């Protein structure tokens, strides 16, 4: 298994997360690498926030995720990894409706999983449009 090499420049997007139990917004940056077939795939994920009480464990979890994402070879593996995050449950602060949606998440980890899924679906659609033009 080989890792997706990190190019000098990555494209990506930053998403604003609001969770009812965290005073400050969280900003999730998702950077994509372009694979040999021209499609994009998530290569790394970062989080920034003024919410210092939770940032340490989130930063470490996303570093681990980024390392795993660099080694994923198939879309099925990526889907399974994102699904794991979506199903992650926070017993203390879980089960809230994500602002602006009707989706129920199970905590901040789950919320991040939903954003990763939405990001992946968006980039797949954009890649498909680019191949047809």
NORKA-V977864 format. One record per residue. N is the residue number from 0. RES is the residue in one small letter. BURIAL is # if it has 16 or more other ideal C-beta (glycine too) atoms within 10 Angstrom, else .. D_FIRST is the distance of its C-alpha to the first C-alpha in Angstrom with 2 decimals. Layout:
# NORKA-V977864
n & res & burial & d_first
N & RES & BURIAL & D_FIRST
N & RES & BURIAL & D_FIRST
This chain:
# NORKA-V977864
n & res & burial & d_first
0 & x & . & 0.00
1 & x & . & 3.78
2 & x & . & 6.71
3 & x & # & 9.67
4 & x & . & 12.14
5 & x & . & 15.34
6 & x & . & 18.24
7 & x & . & 21.66
8 & x & . & 23.04
9 & x & # & 21.64
10 & x & . & 23.72
11 & x & # & 24.30
12 & x & . & 27.02
13 & x & . & 28.76
14 & x & # & 30.13
15 & x & . & 33.08
16 & x & # & 33.01
17 & x & . & 36.20
18 & x & # & 36.37
19 & x & . & 39.84
20 & x & . & 39.30
21 & x & # & 38.06
22 & x & . & 40.81
23 & x & . & 38.83
24 & x & . & 36.43
25 & x & # & 32.70
26 & x & . & 30.89
27 & x & # & 27.26
28 & x & . & 25.54
29 & x & # & 22.51
30 & x & # & 20.91
31 & x & # & 18.93
32 & x & # & 16.79
33 & x & . & 17.56
34 & x & . & 14.80
35 & x & . & 15.42
36 & x & . & 17.49
37 & x & . & 19.67
38 & x & # & 18.93
39 & x & # & 18.49
40 & x & # & 16.12
41 & x & # & 16.77
42 & x & # & 15.15
43 & x & # & 17.51
44 & x & # & 20.54
45 & x & . & 23.67
46 & x & # & 26.94
47 & x & . & 30.38
48 & x & # & 33.68
49 & x & . & 36.98
50 & x & # & 36.35
51 & x & . & 35.78
52 & x & . & 36.27
53 & x & # & 32.89
54 & x & # & 30.86
55 & x & . & 29.47
56 & x & . & 27.56
57 & x & # & 26.47
58 & x & . & 25.16
59 & x & . & 23.11
60 & x & # & 21.75
61 & x & # & 20.75
62 & x & . & 19.11
63 & x & . & 16.91
64 & x & # & 16.35
65 & x & # & 15.51
66 & x & . & 12.84
67 & x & . & 11.33
68 & x & # & 11.97
69 & x & # & 10.14
70 & x & . & 6.73
71 & x & # & 8.14
72 & x & . & 7.46
73 & x & . & 10.90
74 & x & . & 14.40
75 & x & . & 15.00
76 & x & . & 12.51
77 & x & # & 14.25
78 & x & . & 17.57
79 & x & . & 17.08
80 & x & # & 16.29
81 & x & # & 19.33
82 & x & . & 21.36
83 & x & . & 20.87
84 & x & # & 22.36
85 & x & # & 25.13
86 & x & . & 26.13
87 & x & # & 26.20
88 & x & . & 29.85
89 & x & # & 32.06
90 & x & . & 35.08
91 & x & . & 37.20
92 & x & . & 36.66
93 & x & # & 35.01
94 & x & . & 36.28
95 & x & # & 37.53
96 & x & . & 37.77
97 & x & # & 35.73
98 & x & . & 38.35
99 & x & . & 38.99
100 & x & . & 37.43
101 & x & . & 38.40
102 & x & . & 35.00
103 & x & . & 35.14
104 & x & # & 32.34
105 & x & # & 32.02
106 & x & # & 31.82
107 & x & # & 30.25
108 & x & # & 26.68
109 & x & # & 27.44
110 & x & # & 29.04
111 & x & # & 25.95
112 & x & # & 23.95
113 & x & # & 26.62
114 & x & # & 26.43
115 & x & # & 22.66
116 & x & # & 23.33
117 & x & # & 26.28
118 & x & # & 24.43
119 & x & # & 21.66
120 & x & . & 24.45
121 & x & . & 26.45
122 & x & # & 23.84
123 & x & . & 23.05
124 & x & . & 26.83
125 & x & . & 27.24
126 & x & # & 24.51
127 & x & . & 26.25
128 & x & . & 29.56
129 & x & . & 28.37
130 & x & . & 27.31
131 & x & . & 30.74
132 & x & . & 32.81
